[in-house]
Amino acid sequence: MRTRPLAAVLALALALTACAESGGGESAAPSDVSKELTKENITLKLAYTDDPPSKALISAFEAEHPNITIDAQQTPFSDYVKSIKLSMAADTPPDIAEYNPGAMRSLVPAGLIYDLTAYEKLYGWNDGFPAASLEVLRSNSEAKEYGTGGLYAVPGALSVLGVYYNKQLVQAAGVTKPPSTLDEFKANLATVKGKGTTPFSLGGLEVGGFQLWNALTNSLGDEKQYRDWVYGKPGSTIQTDAAKQAAQTVVDWVGAGYIPASANATADADAQANFVNGKSAYLITGNWAASVIEEGMGDNVGFFLLPQATAGDSTVASGASVAFSISSKTKHPNEAAAFLDFMRSAKAATIQFDTGFMPVNSEAPIQATGLRGDIAGEFKKVVGDNGIVPFPDFASPNMIDRLTSGVQGLLSKQSTPDAFLTSLQESWTQYHG
């Protein structure tokens, strides 16, 4: 990872301090909110790290607004948080920036991005986007508690965490359909293992390990309790029976041979490759991997959401959005808001789906078969139940490190479920108080 010169770091600190002194802690909001757009030729700078925005999505917007050019500038993920903090504090920042919790924890209190609540009302975004996708983008003015307060970004595409399965391997073991309960899935794992097939490919070296624990926690636990903890609601805790049971299940599956002994030395990309090459029956990851997996496996792969403990319970799964914020220094806030609103159009939905993401307009007609048809169907169910919840690393700035190393400890049996959850809660308490 590249580091920034000391002078740049000091400049950032001074800029954020100056913003705080001139109104930090108070939401910045545009003064002239309108759907009327300029007729002049303008350029909006867009800073991002993830796709979309794809070139096709930007081109589609520009075709509808020929006088508006989107100048998209991509930064590698490893540099994005530092880069966007610096650029948004500059005199001429990007007009639109991809939302990132690590950056917004500084940019929101400093008043460097707009509270978009006025545009939400103007455009009716609360009806045009899934409620859960907007909820996670709301925060108080200190950016300490989420799910409440102002709206600081709008989703540009959505994702969901689920289970990919090798049809040939599971059918050879006698498993004929996706499970309807978590216990049924556990039975399927035992059946597959009994036929000599390793149930899971798992990348414990990166995020794959904690995504397994995450999916299990979503299946076993109370949705509201989990949301409150991730959002930073005072008094919340992850030291719950469900989270502990999920961690113990990871340990048990290691002992049963469902998870390869080499998991902690396996990167996410390698785990995915192992699954594609038929070395396991299942892989837990998000819909963002669908294109590569389908290219490698064709019709031999399916997808389902990890089922709840009880059949018929509301569907719950972790997901995230590629979302965008608007600079409070932009000269063209209404045009930037029009770009965000375009994300929920039917035209954008097709492009979002074609690039491997789920469209933010869940009602848009999408023609999908095979693996993508499975994902679209499962995604529609979880959206219908308002069951998309944030990933756990959203809970505090260093939570992703605690999650990754903590699950590595479970996989190697060098830690316990209690110690793992204590570490997560310590990180939460250090940040939220």
C-alpha positions as CSV (number, residue, x, y, z in Angstrom):
1,M,0.0,0.0,0.0
2,R,1.3,3.4,-0.9
3,T,1.7,6.0,1.8
4,R,1.0,9.7,1.6
5,P,3.7,12.4,2.2
6,L,3.6,14.0,5.6
7,A,2.7,17.4,4.0
8,A,-0.3,15.9,2.3
9,V,-1.5,14.3,5.5
10,L,-1.1,17.6,7.4
11,A,-2.9,19.4,4.7
12,L,-5.8,16.9,5.0
13,A,-5.9,17.4,8.8
14,L,-5.9,21.2,8.4
15,A,-8.6,21.0,5.8
16,L,-10.9,18.8,7.9
17,T,-10.2,20.9,11.0
18,A,-11.1,24.1,9.1
19,C,-14.3,22.5,7.8
20,A,-15.2,21.4,11.3
21,E,-14.6,24.9,12.7
22,S,-16.9,26.4,10.0
23,G,-19.8,24.0,10.6
24,G,-18.5,20.5,11.4
25,G,-21.0,18.4,13.2
26,E,-23.9,20.0,11.2
27,S,-25.2,18.5,8.0
28,A,-24.4,20.3,4.8
29,A,-27.4,20.5,2.6
30,P,-27.9,22.1,-0.9
31,S,-29.8,25.4,-0.9
32,D,-31.4,25.3,-4.3
33,V,-32.8,21.8,-4.9
34,S,-34.5,21.3,-8.3
35,K,-35.0,18.9,-11.1
36,E,-34.4,21.7,-13.6
37,L,-30.9,21.1,-15.0
38,T,-28.5,23.5,-16.7
39,K,-28.5,23.7,-20.5
40,E,-24.8,24.6,-20.6
41,N,-22.1,22.1,-21.3
42,I,-20.6,20.9,-18.0
43,T,-18.4,18.2,-16.7
44,L,-19.0,16.3,-13.5
45,K,-15.9,14.6,-11.9
46,L,-16.7,11.3,-10.4
47,A,-14.2,9.5,-8.0
48,Y,-14.7,5.8,-7.5
49,T,-13.0,2.5,-6.8
50,D,-15.5,-0.2,-7.6
51,D,-17.5,-1.1,-10.8
52,P,-20.1,0.1,-11.5
53,P,-20.0,2.9,-12.6
54,S,-19.2,1.0,-15.8
55,K,-18.5,2.9,-19.0
56,A,-21.9,1.6,-20.3
57,L,-23.7,3.1,-17.3
58,I,-22.0,6.5,-17.7
59,S,-22.6,6.5,-21.5
60,A,-26.3,5.7,-21.0
61,F,-26.7,8.7,-18.6
62,E,-24.7,11.0,-21.0
63,A,-27.0,9.9,-23.9
64,E,-30.0,11.2,-22.0
65,H,-28.1,14.4,-21.0
66,P,-25.9,15.3,-23.9
67,N,-24.6,18.5,-22.3
68,I,-23.3,16.6,-19.2
69,T,-20.0,14.8,-19.3
70,I,-19.1,12.4,-16.5
71,D,-15.3,12.3,-16.0
72,A,-14.8,9.1,-14.0
73,Q,-11.5,8.6,-12.2
74,Q,-10.8,5.3,-10.6
75,T,-8.5,4.7,-7.6
76,P,-7.3,1.3,-6.4
77,F,-9.2,0.1,-3.4
78,S,-6.1,0.0,-1.2
79,D,-5.6,3.8,-1.7
80,Y,-9.2,5.0,-2.0
81,V,-9.9,6.0,1.6
82,K,-6.8,8.2,1.9
83,S,-7.2,9.5,-1.6
84,I,-10.9,10.5,-1.3
85,K,-10.3,12.2,2.1
86,L,-7.6,14.4,0.5
87,S,-9.5,15.2,-2.7
88,M,-12.8,16.0,-1.0
89,A,-11.1,18.4,1.3
90,A,-9.4,20.2,-1.6
91,D,-10.6,23.4,-3.2
92,T,-11.8,21.6,-6.3
93,P,-13.0,18.2,-5.2
94,P,-14.8,15.6,-7.3
95,D,-18.5,16.5,-7.7
96,I,-19.5,12.9,-7.0
97,A,-17.6,10.3,-4.9
98,E,-18.1,6.7,-4.2
99,Y,-19.3,6.2,-0.6
100,N,-16.9,4.5,1.7
101,P,-17.7,4.2,5.5
102,G,-14.0,4.7,6.4
103,A,-13.9,8.0,4.5
104,M,-17.3,9.2,5.4
105,R,-16.6,9.0,9.1
106,S,-14.4,12.1,8.5
107,L,-16.2,13.7,5.6
108,V,-19.7,13.8,7.1
109,P,-18.8,15.6,10.3
110,A,-16.6,18.0,8.3
111,G,-19.6,18.9,6.1
112,L,-17.7,18.0,3.0
113,I,-20.6,15.9,1.5
114,Y,-24.3,16.8,1.2
115,D,-27.1,15.5,3.2
116,L,-29.3,14.3,0.3
117,T,-32.6,14.2,2.2
118,A,-34.0,17.1,0.2
119,Y,-33.3,15.3,-3.1
120,E,-34.7,12.1,-1.6
121,K,-38.0,13.9,-1.1
122,L,-37.8,15.6,-4.5
123,Y,-37.2,12.4,-6.4
124,G,-39.1,10.0,-4.2
125,W,-36.1,7.9,-3.6
126,N,-37.7,6.2,-0.6
127,D,-40.1,4.5,-3.0
128,G,-37.5,4.1,-5.8
129,F,-34.8,2.2,-3.9
130,P,-35.1,-0.8,-1.5
131,A,-35.5,0.6,2.0
132,A,-32.6,-1.4,3.4
133,S,-30.3,0.0,0.7
134,L,-31.0,3.6,1.9
135,E,-31.0,2.8,5.6
136,V,-27.4,1.9,5.7
137,L,-26.5,5.2,4.0
138,R,-28.1,7.3,6.7
139,S,-26.1,8.5,9.7
140,N,-26.1,11.2,12.4
141,S,-24.0,14.3,11.7
142,E,-21.1,12.8,13.6
143,A,-21.1,9.6,11.5
144,K,-21.1,7.5,14.6
145,E,-24.6,5.9,14.4
146,Y,-26.0,4.7,11.1
147,G,-29.5,3.8,10.0
148,T,-30.8,7.2,11.3
149,G,-30.4,10.8,10.5
150,G,-29.4,12.3,7.1
151,L,-29.0,10.4,3.8
152,Y,-25.4,10.8,2.6
153,A,-25.3,8.6,-0.4
154,V,-27.5,6.8,-3.0
155,P,-26.9,3.3,-4.2
156,G,-25.7,2.7,-7.7
157,A,-25.8,-1.1,-7.6
158,L,-26.5,-3.8,-5.0
159,S,-25.0,-7.1,-3.9
160,V,-26.0,-10.0,-1.7
161,L,-24.1,-12.8,0.0
162,G,-25.1,-16.4,-0.8
163,V,-24.1,-20.0,-1.5
164,Y,-22.9,-21.2,-4.9
165,Y,-23.2,-24.9,-5.5
166,N,-21.8,-27.4,-8.0
167,K,-24.9,-29.1,-9.4
168,Q,-23.1,-32.2,-10.6
169,L,-21.3,-32.8,-7.2
170,V,-24.3,-32.3,-5.0
171,Q,-26.6,-34.4,-7.3
172,A,-24.1,-37.2,-7.3
173,A,-24.3,-37.2,-3.5
174,G,-28.1,-37.4,-3.7
175,V,-28.9,-33.8,-2.9
176,T,-31.6,-32.8,-5.3
177,K,-32.7,-29.3,-4.3
178,P,-31.5,-26.3,-2.3
179,P,-32.1,-26.6,1.4
180,S,-35.1,-24.9,3.1
181,T,-33.6,-24.7,6.6
182,L,-30.1,-24.4,8.1
183,D,-30.4,-27.9,9.6
184,E,-31.2,-29.3,6.2
185,F,-28.1,-27.6,4.8
186,K,-26.0,-29.1,7.5
187,A,-27.4,-32.6,6.6
188,N,-26.5,-31.9,2.9
189,L,-22.9,-31.1,3.9
190,A,-22.6,-34.4,5.8
191,T,-24.0,-36.2,2.8
192,V,-21.6,-34.6,0.4
193,K,-18.7,-35.2,2.7
194,G,-19.7,-38.8,3.0
195,K,-19.4,-39.2,-0.8
196,G,-15.8,-38.1,-0.7
197,T,-16.3,-34.5,-1.8
198,T,-15.0,-31.5,0.2
199,P,-18.1,-29.4,1.0
200,F,-16.5,-25.9,1.0
201,S,-13.8,-23.9,-0.7
202,L,-12.9,-21.1,1.7
203,G,-10.5,-18.1,1.6
204,G,-9.6,-17.6,5.2
205,L,-6.6,-15.4,4.2
206,E,-9.0,-12.6,3.3
207,V,-12.7,-12.0,3.8
208,G,-14.1,-15.4,2.8
209,G,-13.7,-16.8,6.4
210,F,-15.6,-14.1,8.1
211,Q,-18.3,-14.1,5.4
212,L,-19.0,-17.7,6.4
213,W,-19.5,-16.7,10.0
214,N,-21.5,-13.6,8.8
215,A,-23.9,-15.8,6.8
216,L,-24.4,-18.2,9.7
217,T,-25.1,-15.3,12.1
218,N,-27.7,-13.9,9.7
219,S,-29.4,-17.2,9.6
220,L,-29.4,-17.9,13.3
221,G,-29.8,-14.5,14.9
222,D,-32.2,-11.7,15.5
223,E,-32.1,-9.3,12.5
224,K,-32.8,-6.2,14.5
225,Q,-30.2,-7.0,17.1
226,Y,-27.6,-7.5,14.4
227,R,-28.5,-4.3,12.5
228,D,-28.4,-2.2,15.7
229,W,-24.9,-3.5,16.5
230,V,-23.6,-2.8,13.0
231,Y,-25.2,0.6,12.9
232,G,-23.6,1.6,16.3
233,K,-26.8,1.9,18.3
234,P,-25.9,2.6,21.9
235,G,-25.9,-0.5,24.1
236,S,-25.7,-3.0,21.3
237,T,-23.6,-6.1,21.4
238,I,-22.4,-8.9,19.1
239,Q,-21.9,-11.2,22.1
240,T,-25.2,-13.0,21.5
241,D,-26.1,-16.7,21.5
242,A,-26.6,-16.6,17.8
243,A,-23.2,-15.1,17.0
244,K,-21.6,-17.6,19.4
245,Q,-23.5,-20.5,17.8
246,A,-22.3,-19.3,14.3
247,A,-18.7,-19.2,15.5
248,Q,-19.0,-22.6,17.1
249,T,-20.5,-24.0,13.8
250,V,-17.4,-22.8,12.0
251,V,-15.2,-24.7,14.5
252,D,-17.4,-27.8,14.2
253,W,-17.2,-27.7,10.4
254,V,-13.4,-27.6,10.5
255,G,-13.4,-30.6,12.8
256,A,-15.8,-32.5,10.5
257,G,-13.6,-31.8,7.5
258,Y,-16.1,-29.6,5.7
259,I,-13.6,-26.8,5.4
260,P,-10.1,-27.5,4.0
261,A,-7.2,-27.5,6.5
262,S,-5.4,-25.0,4.1
263,A,-8.2,-22.4,4.4
264,N,-6.0,-19.9,6.3
265,A,-3.4,-19.9,3.6
266,T,-6.0,-19.5,0.8
267,A,-6.9,-16.2,-0.8
268,D,-10.5,-15.5,-1.9
269,A,-9.6,-15.7,-5.6
270,D,-8.0,-19.1,-5.1
271,A,-11.0,-20.4,-3.1
272,Q,-13.2,-19.3,-6.0
273,A,-10.9,-21.0,-8.5
274,N,-10.9,-24.2,-6.5
275,F,-14.7,-24.2,-6.6
276,V,-14.9,-23.5,-10.3
277,N,-12.5,-26.3,-10.9
278,G,-14.7,-28.8,-9.1
279,K,-12.6,-29.2,-5.9
280,S,-15.6,-28.4,-3.6
281,A,-19.4,-28.5,-3.7
282,Y,-20.1,-25.1,-2.2
283,L,-18.7,-21.6,-2.1
284,I,-20.1,-18.7,0.0
285,T,-19.5,-15.3,-1.7
286,G,-21.5,-12.6,-3.3
287,N,-23.3,-12.1,-6.7
288,W,-20.2,-10.0,-7.8
289,A,-18.5,-13.3,-8.5
290,A,-21.3,-14.6,-10.8
291,S,-19.8,-13.6,-14.1
292,V,-16.4,-15.4,-13.6
293,I,-18.1,-18.4,-11.9
294,E,-20.6,-18.8,-14.7
295,E,-17.9,-18.4,-17.4
296,G,-16.0,-21.3,-15.8
297,M,-18.9,-23.6,-14.9
298,G,-21.7,-22.9,-17.4
299,D,-25.0,-24.5,-16.4
300,N,-23.3,-26.6,-13.7
301,V,-23.7,-24.0,-11.0
302,G,-26.6,-22.7,-9.0
303,F,-27.1,-20.2,-6.2
304,F,-29.2,-19.9,-3.0
305,L,-29.3,-17.8,0.1
306,L,-28.2,-19.6,3.3
307,P,-31.6,-20.5,4.7
308,Q,-32.9,-19.5,8.1
309,A,-33.0,-21.8,11.1
310,T,-36.8,-22.1,10.8
311,A,-38.6,-22.7,7.5
312,G,-40.8,-19.8,6.5
313,D,-38.9,-17.2,8.5
314,S,-38.2,-13.9,6.6
315,T,-35.1,-14.1,4.4
316,V,-32.0,-12.3,5.8
317,A,-28.7,-11.9,4.0
318,S,-25.8,-9.5,4.2
319,G,-25.3,-7.2,1.2
320,A,-23.9,-3.9,0.3
321,S,-24.2,-1.2,-2.4
322,V,-21.8,0.6,-4.5
323,A,-23.1,4.1,-3.5
324,F,-22.3,7.7,-4.4
325,S,-22.2,10.9,-2.4
326,I,-22.2,14.6,-3.6
327,S,-19.6,17.1,-2.7
328,S,-20.8,20.1,-0.7
329,K,-18.4,22.2,-2.9
330,T,-19.8,21.2,-6.2
331,K,-21.2,23.9,-8.5
332,H,-23.7,21.5,-10.0
333,P,-25.5,19.7,-7.2
334,N,-28.8,19.3,-9.2
335,E,-27.0,17.7,-12.1
336,A,-25.1,15.4,-9.7
337,A,-28.4,14.4,-8.1
338,A,-29.8,13.6,-11.5
339,F,-27.0,11.2,-12.1
340,L,-27.7,9.5,-8.8
341,D,-31.4,9.3,-9.7
342,F,-30.6,7.7,-13.0
343,M,-29.3,4.7,-11.1
344,R,-32.9,3.5,-10.4
345,S,-34.0,3.7,-14.0
346,A,-34.9,0.6,-16.0
347,K,-32.1,1.3,-18.5
348,A,-29.6,1.5,-15.6
349,A,-31.0,-1.8,-14.1
350,T,-30.2,-3.8,-17.2
351,I,-26.6,-2.4,-17.3
352,Q,-26.1,-3.0,-13.6
353,F,-27.3,-6.6,-13.9
354,D,-25.2,-7.2,-17.0
355,T,-22.1,-6.1,-15.1
356,G,-22.6,-8.6,-12.3
357,F,-24.5,-6.5,-9.8
358,M,-28.1,-6.4,-8.7
359,P,-30.1,-3.4,-9.9
360,V,-31.2,-0.9,-7.3
361,N,-34.7,-1.0,-9.0
362,S,-35.8,-4.4,-7.8
363,E,-39.0,-4.1,-9.9
364,A,-37.2,-3.5,-13.2
365,P,-37.9,-6.3,-15.7
366,I,-34.7,-8.4,-15.9
367,Q,-34.4,-11.3,-18.3
368,A,-32.2,-13.9,-16.6
369,T,-31.8,-17.6,-16.8
370,G,-29.3,-20.1,-15.3
371,L,-27.1,-18.8,-12.5
372,R,-28.2,-15.2,-12.9
373,G,-31.8,-16.3,-12.8
374,D,-31.1,-18.0,-9.5
375,I,-29.5,-14.9,-8.1
376,A,-32.2,-12.6,-9.3
377,G,-34.9,-14.8,-7.8
378,E,-33.2,-15.0,-4.4
379,F,-32.4,-11.3,-4.4
380,K,-36.0,-10.5,-5.0
381,K,-37.0,-12.6,-2.0
382,V,-34.7,-10.9,0.4
383,V,-35.6,-7.4,-0.9
384,G,-39.3,-8.3,-0.5
385,D,-38.6,-9.2,3.1
386,N,-36.5,-6.1,3.6
387,G,-33.9,-8.5,4.8
388,I,-30.7,-7.1,3.4
389,V,-28.4,-6.3,6.3
390,P,-24.9,-4.7,6.2
391,F,-21.7,-6.6,6.4
392,P,-20.2,-6.7,9.9
393,D,-17.0,-4.8,9.1
394,F,-19.2,-1.7,8.8
395,A,-19.5,-1.6,12.6
396,S,-16.1,0.1,13.3
397,P,-13.0,1.3,11.5
398,N,-10.8,-1.6,12.4
399,M,-13.6,-4.3,12.5
400,I,-12.4,-5.9,9.3
401,D,-9.1,-6.7,10.8
402,R,-10.7,-8.2,14.0
403,L,-13.1,-10.3,11.8
404,T,-10.4,-11.6,9.5
405,S,-7.8,-12.5,12.2
406,G,-10.6,-13.7,14.6
407,V,-12.0,-16.2,12.1
408,Q,-8.5,-17.4,11.3
409,G,-8.2,-18.2,14.9
410,L,-11.4,-20.3,14.8
411,L,-10.3,-22.1,11.6
412,S,-7.0,-23.0,13.2
413,K,-8.6,-23.8,16.5
414,Q,-6.2,-21.3,18.2
415,S,-9.1,-19.2,19.5
416,T,-12.6,-19.8,20.9
417,P,-16.0,-18.4,20.0
418,D,-16.1,-16.4,23.2
419,A,-12.6,-14.9,22.6
420,F,-13.6,-14.0,19.0
421,L,-16.8,-12.2,20.0
422,T,-15.0,-10.4,22.8
423,S,-12.5,-9.0,20.4
424,L,-15.2,-7.8,18.0
425,Q,-17.1,-6.1,20.9
426,E,-13.9,-4.4,22.1
427,S,-13.4,-2.9,18.7
428,W,-17.1,-1.7,18.7
429,T,-16.8,-0.2,22.2
430,Q,-13.6,1.6,21.4
431,Y,-15.2,3.4,18.5
432,H,-18.8,3.9,19.7
433,G,-18.1,4.3,23.4
